[in-house]
């Protein structure tokens, strides 16, 4: 579904806030309750998409991944069942991924809104 009746982002749309709200209100509440993830995908400018600028090479990306894996192996030294972040349980998450207050507030807002 488009974010506005004319298919543009709310900041670019010529629709009034009331028109946008009415448009979005066409989706029933019970259906929205079943959608866990809402992702806003902003448009990509043609110039950015077709530019000849190059990003990282595969070798550079591989080097970063290998370095990250080495950090994870060092972090979980002495825990043979945990070899990477993906294998952490609740105990490790609390130990290694403590959230600061601004992040907790953002998470709280995202969960309540």
ABEGO torsion letter per residue (X at the ends): XBABAAGBBAAABABBAAAAAAAAAABBAAAAAABABBBBBBBBBAAAAABABBBBBAAAAAAAAAAAAAAAAAAABGBAABABAAABBAAAAAAAABBBAAAAAAAAAAAAX
